[in-house]
C-alpha cells in the first residue's frame, strides 16, 4: 500500500469526462513521482446507495491493507448525495439542505474513524460549480469546511469553486484538463500545509 491513498466517488476515479480509472491519480502520481493507490468507486456517496458508500469503501481498504495504515488520505464525497436529490438541490430547498447536512454528519464520522485508525492527514477535495447547483455547492462547501476544521485529524479542504472545470457530456465529470486543475489544487493544499504524499 502507498503511504497516500485516494478514496471517494467517480470524480476521484474518473477519466476524461467518462467513467474510468484515475485521472486525478495520474496527475498526483506525476507530481509526487510515485504510484498512489486509488480506492475510489464510481457511484459512491456518503449515504448508503446503489454501490458501496465512501465509508464502506474506506473500511474495505482498511481490511485489505491491515495492519498498514496510510499516512494521508485524499478524499472526496458528497456529490452523489446531492445528485440523488438533484431537483431539490436545483431549487435549493429544505430537502436538499437536509441531504447535505446528513452527508456532512457521515463525513464527520468518517474523519473520526480515519483518526482512530491512525491516518495522520486528510485532503478533502471539495466541490466545483457544475450542473447549475451554485447554492447547493456553496452550502456543501461550508459543511466540508466545518467538518474538516472540527475533525481530530489534520484535515485540509481543497476548495475548487474558483476553478473553471471543463466537463464532459454529462456536465458533471471533468475532461482531462479539469482533472489536471483539480489535481493541481490538491497539490497546492499539500504544499501549503506540508502534507506528505
N, C-alpha and C positions, 0 to 999 in steps of 0.2 A: 504494500500500500504506500502511496506517496504521502508526504507529510502534509500536503494540502489536497483536499477533495472538493468536488463540486456536487451540490445536492439541490434539487429543485424541479422545475417543470420544463416544458418544451423550449422556453427561452434559453434555459441553461443547456438544453440538449439539442437544440435545433440547428439547422444549417440552411443558409440561402433561401429564406422565406418558405421553406418546406420542412417537413419533419424529417430529421435525420440525426446524425451524431456529431455534435461537438464543435460548432464554430467558435464559441467562447473558449472552449477547451483549446482549440487550435491557436488562438491568439495568446492566451495565457501561457501555453507551452512555449510559444516563440519568445515571449517577453521574459520568461523565467529560465529558459534553457533546459527545462526538464519536462517529463511527461506527468501530468496531473491526472488522477483517477476521477472519472465523471460518472456519478451515480444518478444523475437527473433522469426523470421519467416523463415522457410525453403524456400530457393529460393530467398530471398530478396536481392536486390542490392541497391547501392546508386542511380543509374539511375532508371527511371521507367522501369518496366519489366513485366514478366508474373504473378507476385504476387505483393502485395504492397511493395513499396520501403522502405528502412530503415527510411528515413524521414517521410513517411506516417505511418509506424508502431509507431514511436515515437509520432507523432501527435495524433494517435488513443489512445495511452496510456495516453497522457495528457488529452484528452477529458474524458476518462473513469475515471480517478483518480482525476480530478479537484475538488476542488481547491488545493488539496495536490500536492506538488512538491517533487520529490526525491532529496535527498542531493547529491547522487553520481550516475552516470550512468556508467556502464561497457558496452562499445560499441565495436562493430566490424562492418566492412563493406568495400566493395571494391573487395572482392574475386570473387563474381559472375559477377561483372563488367569486370574483367579480363577474366574469363572463357567464357563469351559471345563472346569474340574475341580471343579465345584460339590459333587459327592458327597464328594470327598476333602477339600474345604475345610469342609464341614459337619462331617466327622469330625476335621478339622484334623490330618491325618496327614502322613507324610513326603513323599508325592507333592504335596500342597498346598504345603508349605513349599518344596520344590524348584521348583515352578512360580513361586512368588512370588520366590524368590531369582534365578531366571533372568530374570524380568521386571525386577527391580531392576538386574541387570547390564546389560540393554538400556537402561534409563533412564539409567544412569551414562554409557554410550557416547553416548546422545543429547545429554545435557547437555554433554559434551565437544565434540561436533560443533557445537552451538549456540555454545559459547565460541569455537571455531576460526573460525566464520563471522562473529563479531563481535557476536553478541547480547550485551547487557550484563546483563540481568536476567531471571530466571525466577520466576514464582509458580506453584508446583506445588500444584494443588488435590488434597488427599488424599481419603481415603475417609470415608464416614459409615456408621453402623451400619445395615445393611439385610440382608434375606434370611437372618436368623439365622446370620450368619457372624462373630460377635464376635471370636473368636480369630484368624481369618484377617485381618480388618480391622486388628486391633491389630498383628499380625505385619507386614502390608504397610505400615502407617504407620511402624513402626520402620525398615523398609527405605527408604521415601521420605525420612525424616528423615536417615538415614545417607548416602544418595546426595546429597542436597542439601547437607549440611554438608561433604562431601568434594569437591564439584564445584569446578572452577576458575572458575566463573561465579557471579555474585551470585544465589543461589538461596534462596528462602524458601518454606516449606510453609504452605499454608492448611489447617490441621487442622480437619476438620468433625465430628469424632467427638462433640463435646459439643453439637451442634445436633440438634434434633428436625426431621427432614426428612419431611414428608408425601409419600407416594409414590402412584403410580397403580396400576392393576390388577395390574401385574407385581411389585409390591413392591420394585422397584429404582429406576425412573425417577421423579424428583420431579414433584410437581404444581407449579404456578406459585409458590406460597408457598415451597416447598422450594428452587426455583431462586433466588428472591429471597434466601433465607437463605445459600445458597452464595455468591452474588454479593456479598453484604454481607461475608461472611468474607474473600473475596478482596480486597475494597476495604479492609477493616481491615488486612490484611497490607501492602497497598500503602501505606497512610497511615503505618503504624508504622515502615516501613523506607524512606520517601521514594522509592518506586519510581515512575518516570514512566509514566503511562498516557495 
